[in-house]
Amino acid sequence: MNDLNRTKKELLKELQELRQEHNELKAIYENDIIEIRKTEEKLWESKAKYQAIFESTGTATLIVEEDTTILMANKECHSITGYTPAELIGQKWIQYVAPDCLQEMLNNHQLRRQNPDLAPKKYEVKLVNKKGEVRDAILDIGMIPDTKQSVVSILDITERKWGEEALRKSEEQYRTLFENTGTSLLIVEEDTTISLANEEFAYRTGYTRSEIEGVKSWKELVYNIDIDRLFEQHQLRRVNSAAALSSYEFRYKNKAGELRYAIVNAQMVPGTKKSTVSILDITDRKLAEEELKLKNEQLIKVNTEKDKFFSVIAHDLRSPFNSLLGFTQLMVEELPMLTQDQIQNMAVNMRKSATSIYSLLENLLDWSRLQRGVITCKPAPILLLPKVSADMAMALESAHKKEIELIFNVPEDLVVFADENMLGGILRNLASNAVKFTPKCGEVTIAAKAIPDKGVEISVKDTGIGMTKEMIRKLFSLDGNTNRKGTESEPSSGLGLIICKEFIEKHGGNLWAESEEGKGTTFYFTLPFKEI
């Protein structure tokens, strides 16, 4: 009995120990359950956060297996592929890569599997969306640690590529326009430094673009006389961008130092302190305008001289012809009644009239030939003294009748280099004028001397009636007093002096006069003594 009671007590004790152990295990289990639930909650919370991040990256993102099977796809994938995430999961993402990019992508994918450090992390591919459209994208691939899975981020750059292409085409069009306008174009900094210049500007200025861009200020090229007024306009544009520097004419110098004419237009580049400057070279036009202006002036002058020329002819031919006609009429009507002395006297006067007419016609012929440019100058060495003596025949006759002494002061060995016919015309005209305006018993001196390094100076000096300063000023134009007569009413057109001047200038010489009223006149002219 006692044994039974002892056994019962031992069993109760063991039962209590078991219950205690059960309670302890239950407490541990319950704690473990709580921890597991907490861990599960954290896991779900982490998964929710991951899912939220996965969906909210703003970039199409895939989780893919080693064989490129898509395990996960966020909603952004729809925008680039056109497929929903559900349609993408389980598909191999390489099937969406454009054929011409597929091999390169596979090579990179394989290299990443073998050695991630050597594989490019980012590279550009083309993807084909659900509609069959090709989209440009950048792939960013990262391995998930301790797995064979990868995270693939896809950035759609199609619009950016379109923008870049549009920008490239725009820049290409701008460059084409910039280079092919036919006008010099510049981009100019605020300090007038040229940052960009087209080929037309380089061609016009003679500089290479490397000598211009970033080196020169376009202010350096402007002709110094035009600089101030041009850059007053330039500064005005800086202060007030609405102020126009439009069609403003100025001059500039090219690399060779030649002066060129141009029209400038300048415009501020919006949002910057730079300006676009267009420069239209108008040098050829200006030269043509100046040539046209000169031609018009010459035409006006020729027309004026023509009118005066006809006036000279009308005036100076009328008098000797009237005299000649009067004498011939008298002889026709009264010859039988005239004495021998009267006939002789009329013959002398008729000769004078004929000589005057001949002299004038000779000058008119020379003047006409000069105006038409048909007289050629053929200079040759001429011994001056014999030439002077030979050409004084007409002057000698007139001088003899007026008892005027002709004096020659010309070195015997002096040689000039001149056209023989032109030189004869010069000497005859100057000597005849000297005799014409010298009273009886006067003197006319023809002298010549060599001037070292300059040529030969020839002078025709008379002791005649002289001239006022105003007369000297008008000597060599048809504006002069063509009605002035000699000391014995000899006619004078003034045309001979004009011809002399042009003949002398064709030789590269000069003609001038020194005179004082009542004290005579000296004409000087120069000729070369050797070939120029």
Buried (B, 14 or more C-beta within 10 A) or exposed (E): EEEEEEEEEEEEEEEEEEEEEEEEEEEEEEEEEEEEEEEEEEEEEEEEEEEEEBEEEEBBBBBBBEEBBBEBBBEBBBEBBBBEBEBBBEBEBBEBBBEEBBEEBEEBBEBBEEEEEEBEEEBBBBBBBEEEEEBBBBBBBEBEEEEEBBBBBBBBBBEEBEEEEEEEEEEEEEEEEBEEEEBBBBBBBEEBBBEBBBEBBBEBBEBEBEEBBEEBBBBEBBBEEBBEEBBEBBEEBEEEEEBBBEEBEBBBBBEEEEEBBBBBBBBBEEEEEBBBBBBBBBBEEBEEEEEEEEEEEEEEEEEEBEEBBEEBBEEBBEBBBEBBEBBEEEBEEEEEEBEEEBEEEBEEBBEBBBBBBEBBEBBBEBBEEBBEEEBEEEBEEBEBBEBBBEBBEBBBEBBEEBEBEBEEEBEEEBBBBBBEBBBBBBBBBBBBBBBBBBBEEBBBBBBBEBEEEEBBBBBBBBBBBBBEEEBBEBBBBBEBEBEBEBBEEBBBBBBBBBBBBBBBEBBBBBBBBBBEEEEBBBBBBBBBBEEE
